[in-house]
Amino acid sequence: MFMNEKESLRSIFELRSIIEKVYFKAFEHSLNLPIKLNHTHFKTMMILNFEGEKSMSVISDKVSLEKGSFTSVANTLINLGFVQKFRDIEDKRVFNLKLTNKGKEFAGEFSKNHLAYMEQKLERLTEDERSCYFASIQIINNMTKKML
């Protein structure tokens, strides 16, 4: 039996909010960084860390920002020396971003600390609950990707 439309939409928004709070916002607030980077800066570096060089438009889409709004995020990361910007070889209208060595080092450390933080959160679940949790996430990801 399906939930009504209003309840379904509420559940999707709630899931997004809870995941953001549990896995990302609380972790980012626990960091003691000399530089104040925001959530979008971290997401951008993680995308580049996991996926390698990407165009600014692809990254802006992945972080849910308009291209114009994303430009300031990219410029901050460039000015701090975490990211390098250059023209695409095949399409000179496109600008790509990639992590610098400093960005790779920061992203690697961030990932390591984030993984430890997530493992600490997951300790609250039993082994069976963790298995069920990750299986459910995989199902939700796969089904949601079918709707793209």
For each residue, the residues with C-beta under 8 A, 3 or more apart:
1:
2: 8
3: 7 8 11
4: 7 8
5: 8 9
6: 9 10
7: 3 4 10 11
8: 2 3 4 5 11 12
9: 5 6 12 13
10: 6 7 13 14
11: 3 7 8 14 15
12: 8 9 15 16
13: 9 10 16 17
14: 10 11 17 18
15: 11 12 18 19
16: 12 13 19 20
17: 13 14 20 21
18: 14 15 21 22
19: 15 16 22 23 24
20: 16 17 23 24 25
21: 17 18 24 25 26
22: 18 19 26 121
23: 19 20 26 27 118 121
24: 19 20 21 27 28 39 42
25: 20 21 28 29 39
26: 21 22 23 29 30
27: 23 24 30 31 113 114 117 118
28: 24 25 31 39 42
29: 25 26
30: 26 27 117
31: 27 28 113
32:
33: 36 37
34:
35: 80
36: 33
37: 33 41 42 76 80
38: 41 42
39: 24 25 28 42 43
40: 43 44 63 65 70 73
41: 37 38 44 45 73 76 77
42: 24 28 37 38 39 45 46 110
43: 39 40 46 47 62 63
44: 40 41 47 48 59 63 73 74 77 83 97
45: 41 42 48 49 77 82 83 99 103 106 107 110
46: 42 43 49 50 107 110 111
47: 43 44 50 51 54 59 62 63
48: 44 45 51 52 53 54 59 83 97 98 99 103 107
49: 45 46 99 103 104 107 108 111
50: 46 47
51: 47 48 54
52: 48 98
53: 48 96 97 98
54: 47 48 51 58 59 62 96 97 98
55: 58 59 88 94 95 96 97
56: 59 60 67 70 71 74 85 94 95 96 97
57: 60 61 67 94
58: 54 55 61 62
59: 44 47 48 54 55 56 62 63 70 74 97
60: 56 57 63 65 66 67 69 70
61: 57 58 64
62: 43 47 54 58 59
63: 40 43 44 47 59 60 70 73
64: 61
65: 40 60 69 70 73
66: 60 69 70
67: 56 57 60 70 71
68: 71
69: 60 65 66 72 73
70: 40 56 59 60 63 65 66 67 73 74
71: 56 67 68 74 75
72: 69 75 76
73: 40 41 44 63 65 69 70 76 77
74: 44 56 59 70 71 77 78 83 85 97
75: 71 72 78 79
76: 37 41 72 73 79 80
77: 41 44 45 73 74 80 82 83 97 103
78: 74 75 81 82 83 84 85
79: 75 76
80: 35 37 76 77
81: 78 100 102 103
82: 45 77 78 99 100 102 103 106
83: 44 45 48 74 77 78 97 98 99 100 103
84: 78 97 98 99 100
85: 56 74 78 95 96 97
86: 95 96 98
87: 92 94 95 96
88: 55 91 92 93 94 95 96
89:
90:
91: 88 94
92: 87 88
93: 88
94: 55 56 57 87 88 91
95: 55 56 85 86 87 88
96: 53 54 55 56 85 86 87 88
97: 44 48 53 54 55 56 59 74 77 83 84 85
98: 48 52 53 54 83 84 86
99: 45 48 49 82 83 84 103 104 107
100: 81 82 83 84 103 104
101: 104 105
102: 81 82 105 106
103: 45 48 49 77 81 82 83 99 100 106 107
104: 49 99 100 101 107 108
105: 101 102 108 109
106: 45 82 102 103 109 110
107: 45 46 48 49 99 103 104 110 111
108: 49 104 105 111 112
109: 105 106 112 113
110: 42 45 46 106 107 113 114
111: 46 49 107 108 114 115
112: 108 109 115 116
113: 27 31 109 110 116 117
114: 27 110 111 117 118
115: 111 112 118 119
116: 112 113 119 120
117: 27 30 113 114 120 121
118: 23 27 114 115 121 122
119: 115 116 122 123
120: 116 117 123
121: 22 23 117 118 124
122: 118 119 125 130 133
123: 119 120
124: 121
125: 122 129 130 133
126: 129 130
127: 130 131
128: 131 132
129: 125 126 132 133
130: 122 125 126 127 133 134
131: 127 128 134 135
132: 128 129 135 136
133: 122 125 129 130 136 137
134: 130 131 137 138
135: 131 132 138 139
136: 132 133 139 140
137: 133 134 140 141
138: 134 135 141 142
139: 135 136 142 143
140: 136 137 143 144
141: 137 138 144 145
142: 138 139 145 146
143: 139 140 146 147
144: 140 141 147 148
145: 141 142 148
146: 142 143
147: 143 144
148: 144 145
